[in-house]
């Protein structure tokens, strides 16, 4: 496909719309710039060729017009001089040139249209490249901020996480206290049972079991 055949798609391309639709503008922008610069190189080469054709067609048309004028003037001079034979030769010549005029004029018009198209394509590519260059820094900066924000969102709020950890430590401390209380209660339940008498005996500093004898001894003492 020649560059002229690609003219329609290149001219219809809306760079801002393309950037808005892509998922990663920062990544796409570099590749799109490469593509545009490659197209611009081809367009410049094609532009030079097309403009050369335009100049050649224009020159051929102008030369033909000059030849027609020249032989008309010669025919008139020949008629004025009474040389009708020479006049007929000149008339035949400029009539042949006039027959070529329509084809040369058509070629000139087509060449001018092609040159206009290729120049428009060149100007659009230059404009698109300038637009991309202008947005490149802004887009990449925005994408960097967006990615940083996304990473921070995944990490969560550090203060909130610290608070959660503190709450867990408090829960663990309360659980440990409950376990200690339960262990102490079990220890008390597992202790040997002491009778009320044994407890009273300890209170009074004696462990005798002969209550009556001891009571009499005390009375007689």
Secondary structure, 3 states (H helix, E strand, C coil): CCCCCCHHHHHHCCHHHHHHHCCCHHHHHHHHHHHHHHHHHHHHHHHHHHHHHHHHHHHHHHHHHHHHHHHHHHHHHHHHCCCHHHHHHHHHHHHHHHHHHHHHHHHHHHHHHHHHHHHHHHHHHHHHHHHHHHHHHHHHHHHHHHHHHHHHHHHCCHHHHHHHHHHHHHHHHHHHHHHHHHHHHHHHHHCCCCCHHHHHHHHHCCCCCCHHHHHHHHHHC
